[in-house]
Amino acid sequence: MTGCTLLAGVILLYLTVVVRQNTASDDDGPAEKVSYFVKSYKCINNTCIFSKLPSVEKENSGLDGSIDVCRLTCGRYGSLWPKPTVNTTIGKSIIEFGLDNIKFDTSLMADQLSKEYMSEATQVFVSSIKKLCVPNCVSYTTTPIISITTSTPFDYIKLTTNESYSLKTNTEGDRIVINIEAKTVYGARNGLETLRQLVATYGSSLSGKTLVMASDVQISDQPMYAYRGFMLDTARHYFPMTTIKRHIDAMAHSKLNVFHWHATDSHSFPLDLPSAPLMSKYGAYSPDEIYSFKEIRDLLRYALVRGVRIIIEIDSPAHAGNGWQWGNSSGYGDMAVCVDKSPWKKYCVQPPCGQLNPINTNTYKWLGKIYKDLINLLPKGEAFHMGGDEVALNCWNTTTEITNWMKTNNRSLDEEGYLDLWSQFHANSLSEYDKEAGEVNSDIIVWSSGLTEPEIIEKYLDKKRYTVEAWEGSNIPVELVKLGYKVIIALKDVYYLDHGFWSSTNYHTWKQIYNNKMPKADNPNLVLGAETCMWSEYVDDNAVDSKVWPRAAALAERLWSNPTTNAPSAEYRFLQHRERLVTLGLKADTVTPEWCYLHDGKCIL
């Protein structure tokens, strides 16, 4: 018993001493510092090699602690996306600079409008760099002076716009001198975007971050294809204007230059247009889910400053229902037929059904009002997308008003008769568009369809007016080019970003998109380019970022550079671009484990 008491006393004394020692350590500071292993990167043989170094801090706040800095100058193209096409020299040296010291010289730009444009574009540039400085960047005395020169007066961006540029950076004492030369403001904007990708930070959240720039760079660059697009469907699901702008930001940072806005469908008509207000009243999902006339105008300017055209699509004659229901009660007759008709499989490709009435003259009258408002918003001569796909002949063939008209006008009720009716709809719609535009030179785009089959298209659609966006049949674009038609590639089995999220479709990885070569045609100038498409049956604002990005950026390099190499050689630039998009506010999906991102070359298959 005495032994147990003695043992308990010894234990109590030991615990008291330990507690006192710990208390003393808390008061006087730790007896010894805790060690960590932190990331370090070094460029060896054009690869950023990862290692871990012992440290007394949790983060490596030195230059070698930033994979972003390592990748700036590692490899021929550094972390540029898309890679330049003519000449690229990136030296191994970098230089620190302060965000507040950036100066712009636009005195050598072609005209006042160009200077005003570039004033806004440079604000976008500075804003994107600020997003690297979270929570803050340390001040630095080195002054970047960015001189921008253009040689042609300001004009709106179009297919024929020269987007080339040259970029040179060098250091002169405590100044970084950057010269961007271009024919147009859009080439100059592309040069600014490349410069943005030559900037990174090192440091930590505790010590502050330091901005650095590759300081010995010479680049000459121009795109291979003029149409580099992304399509968003805002009819199946409504997307806030802030979301659309976020995607345009991502396009601009990837050098994509056409936002194809699939604005209407049989599901909804969300455009609030002054000449046709009943369209959105009857067709929007709710009064809060519309795009006002002012918002559309503002979006066009927002995109333009970022080098992006907006091509608006009013789908017709199919994919048109909700928004058109008010015609009969207002004395205009049925301007749309088969609206919400069931069983839907008999009358359309997906619910809800709806198809414009091609024999009602009021249909064209109100299409003309829609065209008028949009033409007033768009730059003069801008292309317009009239849809034109997936016409359900059985809808027209089961509508008594239409079948009676066909019989009265000696039209056959077979497929050929309805193809003639379909082509007549396009002719009437085009006539309305030209009347409102005041000219007959606007480019009109239609989806490939039963009317655009190479065997019959020349009978129905004028190659001087219509561009075909081909989404089915991998060889159809080549055949259409042989006939003299301009084509845009949007093959569903490669470029449809909704595939893989609904039955009987397959998900297309960024590598599949990147590796898909553009078709070789007899007249390559007629292959305008391509676009990825985000149809929105199975996506809303909660997940659209991750379903689109970074996959859409894979097509950006294919169209800008048309590389002879495949995805593995581009992978780590692509991963870095994904990180760039995340920094800019996109919830871009990840495409590899974090370990692979940190270990260049270790995961490429």
Number of C-alpha atoms within 10 A of each C-alpha: 6 7 8 9 9 11 12 12 12 12 11 11 11 12 12 12 12 11 11 12 12 14 12 13 13 11 9 9 10 11 10 7 9 10 11 14 15 17 19 21 22 20 17 10 9 15 18 24 17 16 14 13 11 12 14 12 13 14 18 22 21 14 18 18 23 20 24 22 26 25 25 27 27 20 20 14 20 27 27 22 25 28 24 18 17 13 12 18 16 21 19 16 13 20 17 23 24 17 22 14 15 14 13 15 13 19 13 13 26 18 15 13 14 21 22 13 17 22 14 13 23 18 11 18 17 15 12 19 18 17 14 20 20 12 12 16 23 14 16 14 13 19 21 24 17 21 18 24 24 24 15 15 15 20 13 17 21 17 15 8 15 18 22 22 26 22 23 20 23 18 17 10 9 13 16 23 18 23 18 23 23 25 21 25 35 30 24 26 28 26 27 25 23 24 21 17 21 23 22 25 21 26 20 20 14 10 14 17 22 24 24 21 24 25 23 20 20 17 20 19 23 20 25 17 20 23 24 29 28 27 24 20 21 26 24 21 18 23 21 14 14 10 14 17 14 15 21 26 24 24 26 21 27 26 26 29 26 27 24 22 20 23 22 27 28 27 26 29 30 28 28 24 22 14 14 18 14 18 23 24 20 19 28 24 20 13 13 10 18 24 22 15 16 12 13 18 15 13 17 19 15 18 21 21 21 26 27 27 29 25 20 21 21 23 22 26 25 26 29 28 28 28 27 27 20 19 17 12 9 9 9 15 16 22 25 26 25 23 26 17 16 13 11 17 13 15 26 25 14 13 17 23 29 31 28 27 25 23 17 16 13 17 23 22 16 19 17 23 18 22 23 21 16 21 19 12 16 20 16 13 16 20 22 22 23 21 25 25 19 17 24 20 21 14 23 23 18 14 13 10 15 19 16 13 12 18 11 9 9 10 16 13 14 10 12 11 14 20 17 15 19 21 18 16 21 19 15 16 22 20 15 20 24 17 14 18 19 13 11 13 13 18 14 18 22 24 23 25 18 15 22 22 13 18 11 12 19 16 12 16 20 12 16 12 15 19 25 25 25 23 22 16 12 16 11 18 29 22 16 25 21 15 16 15 24 24 26 24 26 25 19 19 18 23 28 24 26 23 21 12 14 11 7 7 13 15 16 18 17 21 16 18 23 26 20 15 14 15 14 10 16 14 14 15 13 19 25 19 24 26 25 28 26 23 19 19 15 14 19 14 13 9 13 22 20 14 18 22 23 27 25 28 28 26 29 30 24 27 27 25 20 21 18 8 10 15 19 15 11 20 20 23 20 24 19 21 22 23 19 22 22 17 17 19 15 21 20 22 18 15 16 11 9 9 10 15 19 18 17 17 16 10 13 12 5
